[in-house]
């Protein structure tokens, strides 16, 4: 568990590696959108990792990237159709960013660098760690932006809101717009890099 938590911090796709920034900046206006995008990305990542890992010895090297894209696109289509059927409001809110998961560098990057070289069980664990890291990063950005920019937190499929006393009447609207997203992203990246630093253990011996 300690290793998993360390991996989520040190290998966070958004806040440490700078991957998947397009949806992070675009859909992180509300916590509800962030959770929906995180769930959709995780399902695609998990499904594609399992299939690519299981077929890694059967996919020829000269067509492995097109094959990965076809597999990823299949899972994106399934997730998009399920969201349209059961979560139409969330699907409408996320819009084009659900189909764009196909070209999300987190998904293709993990397929190329990990799932294609490891067993199914290890690929499942990789999807869990990377998916959770993506969810934490995206939700953290959305939480700060929505609280400071709108003075509320939006949760649930019905879009119920929790107002923040003191901020709901006079929010900092800059955080609703792209510049605010970049500001929040910069501060959170600095925080995570600080947390992910390898700190040498203090030597208790007193040198004479």
C-alpha positions in Angstrom: 0.0 0.0 0.0 2.9 2.4 0.8 4.4 1.7 -2.6 1.1 2.3 -4.3 0.6 5.6 -2.6 4.1 6.6 -3.4 3.5 5.7 -7.1 0.4 7.7 -7.2 2.3 10.8 -6.0 5.6 10.3 -7.9 4.0 9.0 -11.1 0.9 11.1 -11.1 0.1 11.6 -14.8 -1.2 15.1 -14.5 0.7 16.7 -11.6 4.1 15.0 -12.1 4.4 13.8 -15.7 2.2 16.5 -17.3 0.1 14.1 -19.3 -3.6 14.5 -20.1 -3.6 18.2 -19.6 -6.2 18.9 -22.3 -9.1 17.4 -20.4 -7.6 18.5 -17.1 -7.9 22.2 -18.1 -11.1 21.9 -20.1 -13.4 19.8 -17.9 -12.1 20.7 -14.5 -14.6 23.6 -14.0 -16.7 21.4 -11.7 -16.0 18.4 -9.4 -18.9 16.5 -11.1 -17.2 16.8 -14.5 -13.9 15.8 -13.1 -15.3 12.7 -11.4 -17.1 11.7 -14.6 -14.0 12.2 -16.8 -11.9 10.3 -14.3 -14.3 7.3 -14.3 -14.5 7.2 -18.1 -10.7 7.4 -18.5 -10.2 4.7 -15.9 -12.6 2.3 -17.6 -10.9 2.8 -20.9 -7.5 2.5 -19.4 -8.4 -0.7 -17.5 -10.1 -2.4 -20.5 -7.3 -1.5 -23.0 -4.5 -2.5 -20.6 -6.1 -5.9 -20.1 -6.7 -6.6 -23.8 -3.4 -5.3 -25.0 -1.5 -7.2 -22.3 -3.4 -10.4 -23.2 -2.7 -10.0 -26.9 0.8 -8.6 -26.6 2.5 -11.7 -28.2 0.0 -11.9 -31.0 0.2 -8.2 -32.2 2.9 -7.7 -34.8 5.5 -5.1 -34.0 5.0 -3.2 -37.2 1.4 -2.5 -36.6 1.3 -2.3 -32.8 0.4 1.4 -32.5 -2.6 1.2 -34.9 -3.7 -2.0 -33.1 -3.6 -0.2 -29.8 -5.6 2.7 -31.1 -8.3 0.4 -32.4 -8.5 -1.3 -29.0 -8.6 2.0 -27.2 -11.2 3.4 -29.6 -13.5 0.4 -29.0 -13.5 0.9 -25.3 -14.0 4.7 -25.7 -17.0 4.0 -27.9 -18.5 1.6 -25.3 -18.0 4.1 -22.5 -19.4 6.9 -24.5 -22.6 4.9 -25.4 -23.1 3.9 -21.8 -22.8 7.4 -20.6 -25.2 8.7 -23.2 -27.7 6.0 -22.2 -27.4 6.2 -18.4 -25.8 9.6 -17.6 -27.1 11.9 -20.4 -26.5 15.1 -18.5 -22.9 14.3 -17.6 -22.3 13.1 -21.2 -23.6 16.4 -22.6 -21.5 18.3 -20.1 -18.3 16.5 -21.0 -19.1 16.7 -24.7 -16.3 16.0 -27.2 -13.8 15.2 -24.4 -15.2 11.7 -24.0 -14.4 10.7 -27.7 -11.0 12.5 -27.3 -10.0 9.9 -24.7 -8.9 7.9 -27.8 -5.9 10.3 -28.2 -5.2 10.8 -24.5 -1.5 10.2 -24.1 -2.0 8.6 -20.7 -4.0 5.7 -22.3 -1.7 5.1 -25.3 1.4 5.8 -23.2 0.6 3.1 -20.7 -0.3 0.7 -23.5 3.0 1.2 -25.2 5.3 1.4 -22.2 3.7 -1.1 -19.7 0.7 -3.2 -20.9 2.6 -4.4 -24.0 5.5 -5.7 -21.9 3.8 -7.1 -18.8 1.3 -9.7 -17.6 -2.4 -9.0 -17.3 -2.3 -8.9 -13.5 0.5 -6.3 -13.5 -1.3 -4.3 -16.2 -4.5 -4.2 -14.1 -2.5 -2.9 -11.2 -0.9 -0.3 -13.4 -4.3 0.8 -14.6 -5.5 1.1 -11.0 -2.5 3.2 -10.0 -2.6 5.5 -13.1 -6.4 5.8 -13.1 -6.4 6.7 -9.4 -3.6 9.2 -9.9 -5.4 10.8 -12.8 -8.6 11.0 -10.8 -6.8 12.6 -7.8 -5.1 15.2 -10.0 -8.1 16.1 -12.0 -10.5 16.2 -9.0 -8.0 18.4 -7.0 -7.8 20.9 -9.9 -11.6 20.9 -10.2 -12.1 21.2 -6.5 -9.9 24.3 -6.1 -11.3 25.9 -9.3 -14.9 25.4 -8.4 -14.6 26.4 -4.7 -12.6 29.6 -5.5 -14.2 30.4 -8.8 -17.9 29.6 -8.1 -18.1 29.3 -4.3 -19.7 25.9 -4.5 -19.1 22.2 -5.1 -21.3 20.3 -7.7 -21.9 16.7 -7.0 -24.1 13.9 -8.3 -25.8 13.1 -11.5 -28.6 15.6 -10.7 -26.0 18.4 -10.3 -26.8 19.2 -6.7 -24.5 21.9 -5.2 -23.0 22.7 -1.9 -22.4 26.4 -1.3 -19.2 27.5 0.4 -19.9 30.2 3.0 -18.1 33.4 2.3 -17.2 32.5 -1.3 -20.6 31.9 -2.9 -21.4 35.6 -2.8 -18.0 36.9 -4.0 -16.1 34.2 -5.9 -12.8 34.8 -7.7 -14.1 34.4 -11.3 -10.6 34.1 -12.8 -10.5 30.5 -11.6 -13.5 29.6 -13.9 -11.5 30.6 -17.0 -8.4 29.0 -18.6 -5.9 31.3 -16.8 -7.2 30.2 -13.4 -6.9 26.6 -14.5 -3.2 27.1 -15.3 -2.6 28.9 -12.0 -4.2 26.0 -10.0 -2.3 23.5 -12.1 1.0 25.2 -11.4 0.5 25.3 -7.6 -0.6 21.7 -7.4 2.3 20.5 -9.6 4.7 22.3 -7.2 3.0 20.7 -4.2 3.1 17.2 -5.6 6.7 17.6 -6.7 7.6 18.7 -3.2 5.7 15.6 -1.8 7.4 13.4 -4.3 11.0 14.4 -3.5 13.3 11.8 -2.1 14.4 13.2 1.2 17.6 11.7 2.7 17.2 10.3 6.1 18.8 12.4 8.8 21.9 11.0 10.3 21.5 10.6 14.0 25.1 10.2 14.7 27.0 13.2 15.9 30.3 13.6 14.1 33.1 14.6 16.4 
